[in-house]
Amino acid sequence: MTDKTNEHDISGRKFYRADEETKFVEASPESTPQTQHPAYQLAFRDTDFMLRDELRPVRFQLELLKPEMLLDEAGVGSTLVMYGSARIPSPDKADELVANAAPEKKAVAEKLAEKAKYYQEARALAKMVSEKSIIEDGKRQFVVCSGGGPSIMEAANRGASDAGAESIGLNIILPHEQAPNSYVTPYLSLNFHYFALRKMHFLLRARAVAVFPGGFGTFDEFFELLTLIQTGKMKPIPIMLFGKDFWNRVVDLEALADEGTINHDDLKLFHWCETADDAWKHIAAFYELDR
């Protein structure tokens, strides 16, 4: 269809797209003090302008919108979110971690090495769920989603890769050097500046969440999820909590109920698990799926 025909098309676009306008600017041979000044840049191409404090609400909106659009275009209907430590080694690296630890850190290294089994269970669960290849309403369901980093997050993406499936990594910019693990599907590897927006995207499509032993980040994500469901802001979903001995040692959940700061029924918001099989059975029972 020619441009001339388009001019007479009722449903045709009457304004140039932003990318077309950008090409017009780049193709212009005019170079003057005015055109070279930052003030003349198109607002959406002016990085200094976009990073001003006053533009924070706009950046919030962009960080909410970009992942939503990309996941929708990728046909992701729902996710299995997997939270956990960035420090637990894979089973094949556990002995090396202990061997290379300084004497004063040997005990800590040994405790981390003991938790290598959870790397294996996270990998097994991601593989198991990915192999189900559940499609509903034309969308992929229970697509594995991790924080995109090392350790338990790597195990999640690695398990999906083992099954030949794609998986999501929601990474975040931190002051120290870090990068997505190599098992995240590249076009589903998303990066965030704001923790709040990243956590929102973890749960927007979540239909099940597996929580493994972890630190402050895992605690933050786990307790926020519990709070959302406890307060009725979010409908219940299967929450599988791996490592009963670990969690009971680092935070006494029963004591919270005994003290009256939560109800004993709130302890039913999550399900204790030790294996990938335990977790899948809980998910399948909740959604009445064929196991």
QUILIN-V675955 format. One record per pair of residues at least 4 apart in sequence whose C-alpha atoms are under 7 Angstrom apart, sorted by the first residue. I is the first residue (numbers start at 0). GAP is how many residues later the second one is. D is the distance in whole Angstrom. If there is no record, write none. Layout:
BEGIN
I/GAP/D, I/GAP/D
END
This chain:
BEGIN
0/4/6, 1/4/6, 2/4/6, 4/4/6, 5/6/6, 15/4/6, 15/5/6, 16/4/6, 17/4/6, 18/4/6, 19/4/6, 20/4/7, 21/4/6, 22/4/6, 23/4/6, 30/4/6, 30/5/7, 31/4/6, 32/4/6, 33/6/7, 34/5/6, 40/4/7, 40/5/6, 41/4/6, 42/6/7, 45/4/6, 46/4/6, 47/4/7, 49/5/6, 50/4/7, 54/4/6, 55/4/6, 56/4/6, 57/4/6, 58/4/6, 59/4/6, 60/4/6, 61/4/6, 62/4/7, 62/129/7, 62/134/7, 63/4/7, 63/133/6, 64/4/6, 65/4/6, 66/4/6, 66/123/7, 67/4/6, 68/4/6, 69/4/6, 70/4/6, 70/5/6, 71/4/6, 74/64/5, 74/65/6, 75/63/6, 75/64/5, 75/65/7, 75/67/7, 76/62/5, 76/63/5, 76/64/5, 76/128/7, 77/62/7, 77/63/5, 77/64/5, 77/65/6, 77/127/5, 77/128/6, 77/129/6, 78/62/6, 78/63/4, 78/64/4, 78/65/6, 78/66/6, 78/126/6, 78/127/5, 78/128/6, 79/62/5, 79/63/6, 79/64/5, 79/65/6, 79/126/6, 79/127/6, 79/128/5, 79/129/6, 80/63/6, 80/64/5, 80/65/6, 80/121/7, 80/125/6, 80/127/6, 80/128/5, 80/129/6, 81/63/6, 81/64/5, 81/71/7, 81/74/7, 81/127/6, 81/128/5, 81/129/6, 82/63/7, 82/70/7, 82/127/6, 82/128/5, 82/129/6, 82/135/6, 83/68/5, 83/69/7, 83/127/6, 83/128/5, 83/129/6, 83/130/5, 83/134/6, 84/66/6, 84/67/6, 84/128/6, 84/129/4, 84/130/6, 84/133/7, 85/63/7, 85/64/5, 85/65/5, 85/66/6, 86/64/6, 87/24/5, 87/25/7, 87/27/6, 87/28/6, 87/63/5, 87/64/7, 88/4/6, 88/5/5, 88/23/7, 88/24/6, 88/27/5, 88/62/6, 89/4/6, 89/26/5, 89/29/6, 89/61/7, 90/25/5, 90/26/7, 92/4/6, 93/4/7, 93/19/5, 93/22/7, 94/4/6, 95/4/6, 96/4/6, 96/12/6, 97/8/6, 97/11/5, 97/12/6, 100/4/6, 100/5/5, 100/8/6, 101/4/6, 104/4/6, 105/4/6, 106/4/6, 107/4/6, 108/4/6, 109/4/6, 110/4/7, 111/4/7, 115/4/7, 116/4/6, 117/4/6, 117/94/7, 118/4/6, 118/32/7, 118/33/5, 118/36/6, 119/4/6, 120/4/6, 120/154/6, 120/155/5, 121/4/6, 121/30/7, 121/33/6, 121/34/6, 121/154/7, 122/4/6, 122/32/5, 122/33/5, 122/35/6, 122/36/4, 123/4/6, 123/35/6, 123/152/6, 124/4/6, 124/151/5, 125/4/6, 125/18/6, 125/30/5, 125/33/5, 125/34/5, 126/4/6, 126/32/4, 126/33/5, 126/35/6, 126/36/5, 127/4/7, 129/13/7, 129/30/6, 129/33/6, 129/35/6, 130/32/6, 133/6/6, 133/7/5, 134/4/5, 134/5/5, 134/6/6, 135/4/7, 135/5/7, 141/65/7, 142/24/6, 143/12/7, 143/13/7, 143/16/7, 143/23/5, 143/24/6, 144/22/6, 144/23/5, 144/24/6, 145/7/5, 145/10/6, 145/11/7, 145/22/6, 145/23/5, 145/24/6, 146/6/6, 146/22/5, 146/23/5, 146/24/5, 147/5/6, 147/6/7, 147/21/4, 147/22/5, 147/23/5, 147/32/5, 147/33/6, 147/36/7, 148/4/5, 148/5/6, 148/22/7, 148/30/7, 148/31/5, 148/32/5, 149/4/5, 149/31/6, 150/4/6, 151/4/6, 152/4/7, 153/4/6, 153/27/6, 153/29/7, 154/4/6, 155/4/7, 156/4/6, 156/10/6, 156/26/5, 156/27/6, 157/4/6, 157/25/5, 158/4/7, 159/4/6, 159/5/5, 159/6/6, 159/7/6, 160/4/5, 160/5/7, 160/22/6, 165/19/6, 166/17/6, 166/18/6, 166/21/7, 167/16/6, 167/17/6, 167/20/5, 167/21/6, 168/15/6, 168/19/6, 168/20/5, 168/21/6, 169/19/6, 169/20/5, 169/21/6, 169/28/7, 170/9/6, 170/19/6, 170/20/5, 170/21/6, 171/19/5, 171/20/5, 171/21/6, 172/19/6, 172/20/6, 183/5/6, 184/4/6, 191/6/6, 193/4/6, 194/4/6, 195/4/6, 196/4/6, 197/4/6, 198/4/7, 199/4/6, 201/4/7, 206/30/6, 207/29/6, 207/30/5, 207/31/6, 207/75/7, 208/29/6, 208/30/5, 208/31/6, 209/29/6, 209/30/5, 209/31/6, 210/29/6, 210/30/5, 210/31/6, 211/29/6, 211/30/5, 211/31/7, 212/29/7, 212/30/6, 212/33/7, 213/4/5, 214/4/6, 215/4/6, 216/4/6, 217/4/6, 218/4/6, 219/4/6, 220/4/6, 221/4/6, 222/4/6, 223/4/6, 224/4/6, 225/4/6, 226/4/6, 227/4/6, 227/5/5, 227/6/5, 228/4/6, 228/5/5, 228/6/6, 228/7/6, 229/36/7, 237/32/7, 237/45/6, 237/48/7, 238/31/5, 238/32/6, 239/30/6, 239/31/5, 239/32/6, 239/33/6, 239/39/6, 240/29/6, 240/30/6, 240/31/5, 240/32/6, 241/30/6, 241/31/5, 241/32/5, 242/4/6, 242/30/7, 242/31/6, 243/4/6, 243/28/7, 244/4/6, 245/4/6, 246/4/6, 247/4/5, 247/5/7, 251/4/7, 252/4/7, 253/4/6, 254/4/6, 255/4/6, 255/5/6, 255/6/6, 256/4/6, 256/5/5, 256/6/5, 256/7/5, 261/4/7, 272/5/6, 272/6/6, 273/4/7, 274/4/7, 275/4/6, 276/4/6, 277/4/6, 278/4/6, 279/4/6, 280/4/6, 281/4/6, 282/4/6, 283/4/6, 283/5/5, 283/6/7, 283/7/6, 284/4/7
END
